[in-house]
């Protein structure tokens, strides 16, 4: 079974680099452009792990993680902060 990774970053370059590296490693990758979008994608995709930036517009990585952790369905999903 292929694992799904959600990447949340406002930098298109960083999203593209993560996409290429993770797809080459066999992961399915879904992307979001900031924390607000990340929470929307999170509820649609149910990823196995999340990689997020901290400094982003609309909602930063801290707000995204707080929103994610406030939902019991995602309280155990690992989060990597890449900033």
Buried (B, 14 or more C-beta within 10 A) or exposed (E): EEEBBBBBBBEEEBBEEBBEEBEEEEBBBBBBBBBBBBBEBBEEBEBBBBBBBBEBEEBBBBBBBEBBEEEEEBEEBEBEEEE
